[in-house]
């Protein structure tokens, strides 16, 4: 009997083994990974704007400047400038300067914004000070590009203004369509851009066929940023409505095209006129506009076409 007891202790039965394994498995079960939080459209837009600003700063080859003492900073005479600026840092382990933040200072003078980033009493400055004190960062740097009010508004047109698709009428005279401009175009000076979407084939009818069935209303609302078509829109022209209004400029481009179909094919009007011809099996390019109001006194300042070309990364086809 004693021998049987010893044997049972050395070789426990299979059910006991399974029970023990089950307990251990439950004890060491790996917790499930929490689901990823989906980035909001607002966060995506902020990230894209930040990336665009950094690309602009890099494209003009500005040098980083080591942030000076407060006494030296007050002598930089930055108080009245509008600018695109970046804040950078390096570490004790890596000398390369990396971006911490970048911004277009179009409403607040550059000097005031930089003081907030280097003032420990401000939230922005507290972040910078803490990272230096904790030796996360070694040095703090800044760089800036001075801009005019009109250039700031031009960048706003690019980064913050939605594209509006332009509808077509039914074909007139067999193979000609007319553009149907939306209502609400301001009767004031400003900047406007014209872009197009290169359509792959006629099957993409969601946004391809903008020919209306009898009514002459434009598509409702601007193209949203979540809509994949917005990523394919190519800028081709930047207009300055200085002597006449935004509404008059856009009507000139879109309403006079049928009369000028054989003239100036290399101009924006010629491009729009040619796009009105409907050929069998080929849909017209989808045309888009966007605009922003700017006071007339500011429109003549700056290099607006070059400013936009730097921001988008390619030349405007019809701005000579």
Number of C-alpha atoms within 10 A of each C-alpha: 6 7 7 8 9 10 11 11 9 8 9 10 10 9 9 10 12 11 11 11 12 11 11 11 11 9 9 8 8 8 6 6 6 6 6 6 6 6 8 9 11 10 10 13 14 14 11 13 20 17 13 21 22 19 15 21 20 11 12 10 8 13 12 16 13 13 18 13 8 11 8 9 14 13 9 10 10 17 16 11 19 23 25 21 23 23 23 22 25 18 16 10 9 11 11 9 15 15 14 14 16 21 18 22 21 20 11 14 15 24 19 14 18 21 17 15 19 20 17 15 11 12 13 16 16 16 14 21 19 13 15 16 10 9 12 15 19 16 18 24 19 21 18 21 16 15 19 19 18 25 24 21 21 28 22 16 20 21 18 14 14 18 23 23 26 20 25 24 20 19 15 12 7 10 12 18 21 22 25 21 22 17 9 7 16 14 14 19 23 26 25 22 21 24 22 21 20 16 18 11 11 13 10 11 11 8 13 19 16 21 18 16 9 8 9 16 16 20 18 9 11 16 16 12 15 10 8 10 14 19 10 12 17 18 22 17 20 24 17 21 23 19 12 14 20 24 20 16 19 20 16 12 17 19 16 16 23 19 9 14 18 11 12 12 14 10 15 20 22 20 17 26 27 18 21 24 20 16 12 7 7 12 22 22 17 20 21 22 22 19 27 20 19 19 13 17 10 15 22 12 12 15 14 22 19 14 17 22 15 19 20 17 12 13 16 19 14 16 13 8
